[in-house]
Amino acid sequence: MKIKRIFAHRVELPLVEGSYNWSGGKSVSVFDSTIVGVETDTGLVGFGEVCPLGPFYLPAYAEGVRAGLRELAPHLLGMDPREIACINQRMDAALKGHPYVKSGIDIACWDLLGKVAGMPVCMLLGGRFGDRVRLYRAISQQSPEAMAENVQGYQQEGYTRFQLKVGGDPDVDIRRIRAVAACMRPGDRLVADANTGWTQHAAMRVVRAVRGQDVYIEQPCETYRECLAVRRNCDHPFVLDENIDSLEMLHRASSDLAMDVVNLKISKLGGLTKTAQARDWCVTMGIAMTIEDSWGGDVTTAAIAHLAHSTPEELRFTSTDFNSYVTVSTAQGAPRRAAGWMAAGTEPGLGISPRMDVLGPAVVDIH
């Protein structure tokens, strides 16, 4: 089996809630996603997806995915997509850095491997732990009262994990955390996610002001050094996200006891292959995980579900279903939330079939 064609489609994903707002006044209303296809000489096609959270969140942007694919694809033609380690080695040799560009190809190769093996990807990644995967709901940054109201609405839909977008004015953020914490029910978990938005001194003010609240503190500051300083002066469970952009940083943070939970984003690390390596390290070290990605639709949600479902339940803090946040469905067979949970599909590969009428013509086509 050989790769004979790599192609990609651009698709816009409008948000159900109209906009998504987080620290520093950042906001997105329509996400620019890239659906990647890897076609073989046998006629089988695997699919992946890459959807950066705008150009101002991580070192990634939507058009960069397509430009990177044009650079990478010629180096992969003729390779066997089932040899995923070889594919990753070739991508790393052909293009230094830019892990998000490589993620879509890597996911598509896992989809192909599952189809060839006749097995869902979660089985290839280690098995299926439990019957379903618990989801969190991200609460877009608004007034404290509006955020508390949104949480109560999502509680009625079955969610028990809430990621509160803070990282703005510390005084307002303190009120946001307190307002939402007052809505929590037994068994609920609240994460205050600053997305790097606080300075170190502001973060210290917030964590001290909410010391009596049952809340996780996530990525308070931009740099690892600042986050570690806050961590060492914080009584709350601590989550790192943006700083963990490689296996090396994960190992460093683990050695420093810098977090209790880590967010593993598939495209940030370069695909399912390297994220599964990070996942396995966390399992060994006893670090709980949120398995997710930067953003996406049906294909990304399927990839998240398979990686999350193959992660031991006791270390699976939560996950997310991005396809419920957007108004456009790009694939059939993707996981759908049910009362705050989802499950990986049981069909071979990712178990999805792209809606080609929605995707439109290819914007990258290398063969």
JOKA-V134878 format. One record per backbone hydrogen bond with DSSP energy under -0.5 kcal/mol. CO is the residue of the C=O (numbers start at 1). NH is the residue of the N-H. If there is no record, write none. Layout:
BEGIN
co/nh
CO/NH
CO/NH
END
This chain:
BEGIN
co/nh
2/41
3/78
5/39
6/366
7/37
8/363
8/364
9/35
11/33
12/14
13/31
14/327
15/18
20/28
21/141
22/25
23/26
26/22
28/20
29/15
31/13
31/33
33/11
34/36
34/50
35/9
36/48
37/7
37/39
38/46
39/4
39/5
40/43
44/40
46/38
48/36
50/34
52/54
54/57
58/60
61/64
61/65
62/65
62/66
63/67
64/68
65/69
66/70
67/71
68/72
69/73
70/74
72/75
72/76
73/76
73/77
76/79
79/3
79/81
80/83
82/84
83/87
84/88
85/89
86/90
87/91
88/92
89/93
90/94
91/95
98/101
98/102
99/103
100/104
102/106
103/107
104/108
105/109
106/110
107/111
108/112
109/113
110/114
111/115
112/116
113/117
114/118
114/119
119/349
120/123
120/124
121/125
122/127
123/126
127/129
128/130
133/342
134/319
135/160
135/161
137/163
138/140
139/165
143/147
144/148
145/149
146/150
147/151
148/152
149/153
150/154
151/155
152/156
153/157
154/159
155/158
160/189
161/137
162/164
162/191
163/139
164/166
164/193
167/24
169/173
170/174
171/175
172/176
173/177
174/178
175/179
176/180
177/181
178/182
180/183
180/184
181/184
185/188
189/162
190/216
191/164
191/193
192/194
192/218
193/166
194/197
199/203
200/204
201/205
202/206
203/207
204/208
205/209
206/210
208/211
210/213
213/215
216/192
216/218
217/239
218/194
219/196
220/198
223/227
224/228
225/229
226/230
227/231
228/232
230/233
231/234
237/217
238/260
238/261
239/219
240/263
241/244
243/245
246/250
247/251
248/252
249/253
250/254
251/255
252/256
253/258
254/257
260/288
261/240
262/264
262/290
263/265
264/266
264/292
265/269
266/270
266/271
271/275
272/276
273/277
274/278
275/279
276/280
277/281
278/282
279/283
280/284
281/285
282/286
282/287
283/286
286/288
288/262
289/291
289/317
289/318
290/264
290/292
291/320
292/266
297/301
298/302
299/303
300/304
301/305
302/306
303/307
304/308
305/309
306/310
308/311
309/129
312/315
313/316
315/289
315/317
318/291
319/136
320/322
321/324
322/325
322/326
325/16
328/330
330/355
331/334
332/353
338/341
340/135
341/338
342/133
348/351
349/121
353/332
354/356
355/358
355/359
356/360
364/8
365/367
366/6
END
